[in-house]
């Protein structure tokens, strides 16, 4: 069973959001944390499969971080069949509409810009994961220490509907990658 956010009552069926909760999208914390305390990403990350069961990934040597927010994006490569381009576009999409002034302005006591940490999670079609250039994907991020890039089964290979050799197409495949960028300190 997947964990419920703390602001949901587990004693109702179906679970209901507590009327006191002001942050339903941010309260998936452990029961020992207060409703508005930062959450740490553990060194062992659990990924959710399509069927909803939990699978624990390989242990990471990355230290935990205090999570502030998660940015999500989608990237496509419609011509040329380059999974790295799709992953880079997904990461750019995730970070493109955000500003993070808290790190520059000292809004978090005792935390400066140099302490920003990132954990990148990419959903990439299984058959293409070996072709992914992680260093190129990391180059998308202008600042922040990247603790880990986790690649899980995901994304999609579908037809773009057209094969354009002049654009480098080998076939009509379109590659799609999903990205989640966890930002904290």
Phi and psi in degrees as a GROMACS rama.xvg file:
@    title "Ramachandran Plot"
@    xaxis  label "Phi"
@    yaxis  label "Psi"
@TYPE xy
-73.5536  145.278  UNK-2
-68.7293  144.264  UNK-3
-88.8547  151.371  UNK-4
-62.5438  151.909  UNK-5
-59.7944  -28.9151  UNK-6
-81.5599  2.41338  UNK-7
-98.1417  141.295  UNK-8
-85.7478  119.614  UNK-9
-77.3255  -8.41903  UNK-10
-89.4228  4.1961  UNK-11
-113.418  154.147  UNK-12
-130.29  110.73  UNK-13
-74.5588  161.289  UNK-14
-57.1613  141.952  UNK-15
-119.05  147.966  UNK-16
-72.4221  134.059  UNK-17
-65.4027  137.758  UNK-18
-64.8023  -20.9268  UNK-19
-77.6486  -16.5762  UNK-20
-70.1832  128.927  UNK-21
-110.378  0.283987  UNK-22
-138.873  55.7833  UNK-23
-59.3254  -26.1865  UNK-24
-87.1727  -6.40323  UNK-25
-117.05  8.51083  UNK-26
-110.784  31.3773  UNK-27
-85.7926  67.4751  UNK-28
-112.057  170.448  UNK-29
-76.0581  156.588  UNK-30
-60.3531  -21.1338  UNK-31
-83.2454  -8.57772  UNK-32
-92.676  148.231  UNK-33
-73.3564  160.461  UNK-34
-56.6119  -24.2258  UNK-35
-124.537  22.8433  UNK-36
-88.6577  153.286  UNK-37
-65.8806  151.525  UNK-38
-103.572  143.817  UNK-39
-98.4623  139.669  UNK-40
-84.9869  121.633  UNK-41
-70.3234  164.435  UNK-42
-72.0875  -19.0714  UNK-43
-108.351  111.918  UNK-44
-91.432  135.858  UNK-45
-97.9774  134.713  UNK-46
-112.596  146.37  UNK-47
-97.1441  128.353  UNK-48
-84.767  171.228  UNK-49
-59.8742  -28.7277  UNK-50
-85.8483  -3.20779  UNK-51
90.4906  1.6041  UNK-52
-82.8866  156.291  UNK-53
-98.2587  135.268  UNK-54
-123.796  132.058  UNK-55
-91.6127  129.248  UNK-56
-77.4712  177.568  UNK-57
-64.8002  149.095  UNK-58
-61.866  141.044  UNK-59
-111.705  148.414  UNK-60
-87.0054  -0.596982  UNK-61
-71.0909  137.273  UNK-62
-71.0104  157.073  UNK-63
-67.5468  157.225  UNK-64
-131.538  157.506  UNK-65
-86.0112  113.467  UNK-66
-76.9677  130.104  UNK-67
-100.477  -48.153  UNK-68
-161.117  169.11  UNK-69
-124.135  128.376  UNK-70
-106.065  138.893  UNK-71
-125.866  145.093  UNK-72
-151.725  166.811  UNK-73
-130.517  138.471  UNK-74
-131.486  146.311  UNK-75
-126.772  148.609  UNK-76
-128.423  102.162  UNK-77
-84.7636  -23.8433  UNK-78
-135.281  127.307  UNK-79
107.695  -16.1864  UNK-80
51.3075  59.8567  UNK-81
-118.038  104.359  UNK-82
-65.7864  -29.9351  UNK-83
-66.0847  -41.5024  UNK-84
-60.8825  -42.1363  UNK-85
-63.4402  -41.3087  UNK-86
-66.5763  -41.4756  UNK-87
-63.2151  -40.7906  UNK-88
-65.7856  -37.0239  UNK-89
-63.3988  -42.9219  UNK-90
-66.9563  -42.7266  UNK-91
-61.5184  -41.0456  UNK-92
-61.457  -39.7646  UNK-93
-64.1688  -39.1658  UNK-94
-99.0703  -9.13389  UNK-95
-65.7446  -31.4917  UNK-96
-104.886  25.2315  UNK-97
-125.865  148.441  UNK-98
-126.01  140.831  UNK-99
-123.966  68.9093  UNK-100
-70.5287  -19.5666  UNK-101
-57.8579  -35.8394  UNK-102
-73.2502  -33.4268  UNK-103
-82.164  -32.9921  UNK-104
-95.1179  -0.536085  UNK-105
73.1804  27.5024  UNK-106
-67.883  -21.2416  UNK-107
-104.326  112.096  UNK-108
-53.1539  128.935  UNK-109
78.3558  4.35649  UNK-110
-120.64  125.739  UNK-111
-113.376  176.864  UNK-112
-54.0165  -35.2974  UNK-113
-67.6395  -15.2002  UNK-114
-91.4954  -0.591855  UNK-115
-61.69  131.304  UNK-116
-123.8  147.53  UNK-117
-129.044  141.924  UNK-118
-124.593  123.575  UNK-119
-106.546  130.448  UNK-120
-123.081  123.677  UNK-121
-117.582  131.03  UNK-122
-95.3817  110.091  UNK-123
-127.121  136.579  UNK-124
-52.2789  134.01  UNK-125
-52.0834  -44.2474  UNK-126
-66.8332  -12.3216  UNK-127
-110.521  -3.1369  UNK-128
-61.6174  -34.29  UNK-129
-69.4623  -19.8304  UNK-130
-86.1392  -7.92669  UNK-131
-75.0128  128.597  UNK-132
-96.7322  98.0317  UNK-133
-61.5569  -38.7246  UNK-134
-61.5689  -39.5235  UNK-135
-65.7452  -39.5914  UNK-136
-62.9437  -43.2873  UNK-137
-60.4683  -30.0983  UNK-138
-65.5007  -14.2122  UNK-139
-68.745  -28.5312  UNK-140
-88.3327  116.69  UNK-141
-73.0281  -23.4767  UNK-142
-158.175  169.186  UNK-143
99.9044  143.643  UNK-144
-86.6206  120.216  UNK-145
-82.5721  112.178  UNK-146
-76.8368  -36.7785  UNK-147
-163.379  147.272  UNK-148
-119.774  112.981  UNK-149
-102.351  127.573  UNK-150
-112.746  123.454  UNK-151
-123.384  162.486  UNK-152
-63.758  130.256  UNK-153
175.934  -157.493  UNK-154
65.2801  -158.342  UNK-155
-163.351  147.05  UNK-156
-117.348  122.514  UNK-157
-140.309  173.635  UNK-158
-81.8833  135.898  UNK-159
-82.7412  -11.2415  UNK-160
90.4052  -6.2169  UNK-161
-153.448  142.885  UNK-162
-112.138  109.903  UNK-163
-115.725  96.9954  UNK-164
-59.7098  -35.8064  UNK-165
-61.7945  -20.0054  UNK-166
-101.358  12.6855  UNK-167
88.0196  8.02044  UNK-168
-65.1538  135.522  UNK-169
-94.5201  -23.7642  UNK-170
-161.878  -163.545  UNK-171
-100.671  17.6589  UNK-172
-68.2546  140.92  UNK-173
-115.764  128.739  UNK-174
-100.752  134.534  UNK-175
-125.744  132.026  UNK-176
-125.897  141.388  UNK-177
-106.698  144.414  UNK-178
-131.48  140.76  UNK-179
-124.471  126.452  UNK-180
-114.32  111.539  UNK-181
-89.9154  123.919  UNK-182
-116.544  129.268  UNK-183
-160.978  -156.653  UNK-184
